[in-house]
Amino acid sequence: MAASMLAEWIKSQQLRGPAAKGATTFHRNLEEALDVRRRGHGLYALKKSLWRNGAAVDFNSSDALSLGASGRLRAEFNKELERYPDLPPGPTSSRIMDGNYEYLEMVEEEIARFHEAETALFLGSGYDANVAVFCAIPRPGDAILYDELIHASAHDGIQQSQVACRIPFHHNDVEAFRDALESIVHSQPLIRQGKRCVIVAVESVYSMDGDICPLQDLIDAVKEIMPVGSTQFYVDEAHATGVLGPRGGGLVHELGVEKEVAIRLHTFGKALASTGAVVLGSKTVKSALINFARGIIFTTAPGFPTVAAVRSAYTLMATGQTMQAQETIQVVVRYFFEAIASNPTWQEAENHGILSVPLSYNWKQKPFVSHIVPICTRPQYSYWLVFHLAFRKLSTYPLEYPVIPKGQSRVRLTFHSHNTKEQIDELISAICNWAQEMMEIELGQGEINRIPKAARQVYSLMNSDNMIE
Ligand SMILES: Cc1ncc(COP(=O)(O)O)c(C=O)c1O
């Protein structure tokens, strides 16, 4: 199963431009553009999920609280559907026309209360929400100061914003943040005079690095440097929602800085195992979004089943039914850090520069560890490690450019409250087994020019099944 799925994936990376010579100009041009992706083995293909088919253990999905895997959300959702048998699935109109409905407003109010925010606005996805916020909220003459590793959707929104300047700062680096903020103050007189604003965009938990924003330090730096009120924070809590803070309320809630953060984004496609997102903020922020965000004005309002699934997840969180899962994630990830560091092969591979887990350094001192743990390796090795793990029935995800910066390569592990100690032991054993093989290859032991066993198996399957066209 794993082998054929991997072989399908490799097959999708084979260049098609040359074969498309007889095709129409329209299709040939598209295939040539896709070939650019294929050349870097970066073509996205809609492949079947290994763990969904029961062929592997899930170290891949964002179902951190196991709300999806356990069936708990589905059970709560079924009850919610039964409570409202007459609500139609779709609102048949945009929110600003007559697509607004009582149930949606009620759920928004509940979510706002849960996170101790003035208002909540429900959107179709986190992507839409990020674009909406950056298009609607910053005014001409404002500046956006953002962590260089914020999500692609925030980058897309920032590009479309009307601000005077967009300044990235080095990831999670408070000193770099200070310097960037001071340089904005010096270069922008209207901001210096308190007539225009700086909007600071960060994430609670970074999706590709799994590290946590030093939000309190950034807030303190702003208080020292800027006139009151002219710098406002926007915190994307996508990967903190449900996982971090009291009952999963997020990092802002955990730090008790609700009043210092103008806008928060909570998305529901990750630990809440649903879809959609809310933007939390003041009534003014909500009104600005409804009036200025084209992605809200010109789209159908979120439908009842989507909102009902999210309400079900919030019912589980608000009644404390996800707290145990939150704690278990901490135990699971800490066990992984401890066990992998004590494996002798791991230490050797780390010294050799083949693998590292930056998040595992000083984990004992951290009050909270995230469920996202990247394993860093050499460029392109991520695929070979993912193949190797798939053959051991472990589903993980390779990260290469353009998803992460050029020259880096990682395998992203996502831990869940349902991951057992045995599964983690198996994961560590498989990783170290692969690392041993790679060290032997790099040291030139055994056959010359050999590639790892798992990759060989995939390539030979492609050939034997006549999969190469
Ligand atoms: C930090 C962050 N923000 C926003 C999004 C987009 O959320 P959604 O999947 O709901 O569109 C993601 C999804 O990957 C994310 O990781």
The ligand as an SDF file (V2000), in Angstrom:
LIG
                    3D

 16 16  0  0  0  0  0  0  0  0999 V2000
   -0.8870   29.8990   10.6680 C   0  0  0  0  0  0  0  0  0  0  0  0
   -1.9890   29.6110    9.7040 C   0  0  0  0  0  0  0  0  0  0  0  0
   -2.8800   30.5840    9.4430 N   0  0  0  0  0  0  0  0  0  0  0  0
   -3.9020   30.3830    8.5870 C   0  0  0  0  0  0  0  0  0  0  0  0
   -4.0580   29.1790    7.9470 C   0  0  0  0  0  0  0  0  0  0  0  0
   -5.1770   28.9880    6.9840 C   0  0  0  0  0  0  0  0  0  0  0  0
   -6.2340   28.3520    7.6380 O   0  0  0  0  0  0  0  0  0  0  0  0
   -7.3110   27.5070    6.8150 P   0  0  0  0  0  0  0  0  0  0  0  0
   -6.7330   26.1580    6.5850 O   0  0  0  0  0  0  0  0  0  0  0  0
   -8.5340   27.5230    7.6710 O   0  0  0  0  0  0  0  0  0  0  0  0
   -7.5350   28.2420    5.5220 O   0  0  0  0  0  0  0  0  0  0  0  0
   -3.1700   28.1320    8.2100 C   0  0  0  0  0  0  0  0  0  0  0  0
   -3.3380   26.8140    7.5270 C   0  0  0  0  0  0  0  0  0  0  0  0
   -2.4640   26.1010    7.1900 O   0  0  0  0  0  0  0  0  0  0  0  0
   -2.0940   28.3540    9.0990 C   0  0  0  0  0  0  0  0  0  0  0  0
   -1.1920   27.3900    9.3630 O   0  0  0  0  0  0  0  0  0  0  0  0
  1  2  1  0
  2  3  1  0
  2 15  2  0
  3  4  2  0
  4  5  1  0
  5  6  1  0
  5 12  2  0
  6  7  1  0
  7  8  1  0
  8  9  2  0
  8 10  1  0
  8 11  1  0
 12 13  1  0
 12 15  1  0
 13 14  2  0
 15 16  1  0
M  END
$$$$
